Amino acid sequence: MERLRDLLEAFRDDAEESLWDLAVYVGDANREEMPLVSMGPGRPLHDWATLLGQWHLLDETALIARCVSVTAFLVWAMALAMFGWLLWKMLRAQRARS
């Protein structure tokens, strides 16, 4: 049971945080206002601006970023619900032992 709790916590931390960060980065694709890091000389490339530009979706960055944000929220809510279920199950097992 403790292992499951640790896995849920790790999943929530990694997936949710990564998705929130991704939403911000995708949303910046058409504005390119975020400071970017370049490994070489010249202007750094914005990954999502390049990808969405190639896919002709650069005008849809706000919608795509919103979808990623909603997904992040759903992952957070799912992890919270699973945590609540796990807590309930642990309390129920503890009461059964008492």
Secondary structure by P-SEA (a helix, b strand, c coil): caaaaaaaaaaaaaaaaaaaaaaaaaaaccccccbbbbccccccccaaaaaaaaaccccaaaaaaaaaaaaaaaaaaaaaaaaaaaaaaaaaaaaaac
